[in-house]
Amino acid sequence: MPIQYCINRDESLIEETWSGKVSAADLRSYWQVYLADPEVMRLRKTLVDLRGAKIEFLGHELDALIASVVLPALGELEWKTAIVVNNPVHYGVSRQYQVFAERYSQDAIFHDLDIARAWLNGAAAT
């Protein structure tokens, strides 16, 4: 699976790493497992590192996955996500996600992992 996550209990957040080619089918499979994890659903605060990924899905596919997988799983729950990028494609996909997810999530995009982590943990973004 090109997307992996682990629970950082010390910081009460989920650390998610994307690597290699990531298709819409990969993201669907990942979200189905991820959103069924009770610890993930309890924390709902994620540090996403896209820097190692090659995104192979389109914006309309991302929007459809949010509508069909994420929203039904979340119901009225809210989320907070810091997304770390290192190229224009990652940034563009992250902005699309930010717009599509604003119904349930507060998101910010960063180029630095430490600044992203600090923002998730309550520090002001710089």
N, C-alpha and C positions, 0 to 999 in steps of 0.2 A: 504494500500500500504506500503510495507516494506522500501520504499525509499521516503524521504520527502525533500523538499527544501524550503528555505526562502531567500528573498533578503535582504542583509545587505546594506542599502543605505549609511550609514555612511562610510563604507569602500569600497563601490562600488564593492561588490562581492556577490557570491551566496554561501550560506551555505547549504550543502547537508548531510543528515544523513541517514545511512543505519541501519536497525535493524531487527532482526529475520531472517527467511529463505528468501533468495533472489534467485529466479530462473531466467532463461533466459527470460521466458515469462514476469516476473515482470519487468526486466530491459528494455525489448522492450516497454512495456506499459508506463513505466516511461519516457523513452527517447522520445517517441512520444509526450507526453504532454509537457515535459520539453522544448524540442526544438521548440515547437510551441509558447512558451511564448516570446513575444517581448522584455521584460526586460532581460530575460536570454540571448537572442541572442544579445542584446546590450552590456551587461557586459562581457560575455564569460570569466569569471575568477571565479573558483570554489574551495571552501574548502570542501573536501569530507572526512567524518568521517565514516570509515568502522568498527570501533571497536565493534559495537553492532550487526554486521551481521554474518550470517552463509551463506557463498557463496555456492550455489547449481547449478552452471553452469560451463561448461568446457571452456578451452581456445578457441577451435574452434567455440563455440557458441558466445563467446564474439567478436571474429574477424568477424563473420558473421553479428552480430548486428551492429558493427561499419560500415561495408560495406553497409548494407541495410538500416540503419536508420540514423546514424550520418553523414556520408559523404554526402549523398544527401541533408540533411538539411543545412549543413554548406557551401557547395560550396567552395569558396576560403577563407572563414573566418578562423581565427586562435583562439586558446583557450589557457588558462593557468590553470593548476590544481595542487593543493597540496592535496595529499592523505595521510590520517592518519590511521595507522594500529597498531595492537597490537599482531599479531600472524603470524606464517609462511605462513598460507594459504592466509591471507589478503595480505601479502607481495608478494607472488607468483602471485596472480591475479593482483595486482597493477603493477608488473613488466611486466606482459603480456600486460596489457592495455597500459602501457607506450610505449612498442615496437609497438603495433598495431596502436596507436594514434599519433606516431611521425610525421605522414603526416600532421597533423593539430594542434597538441598541444604540448606545453612545460609543462612537468609534473615533479614532484618531490615527493618522498615518505618520510614520517616522522613518528616518534613514539610520537611526542609531538605536541599537537594542537597549542600552542602558537608560536612555532618555524615555523610551517607550515603557520600560519596566517602571521607572519612577512615576510616569504619568498614571499608570494603572494603580500604583500604590498611593496615589493622592497628591503627588507633587505637581506643580503647575508645569505645563509644557513650555519649552523654550524654543 
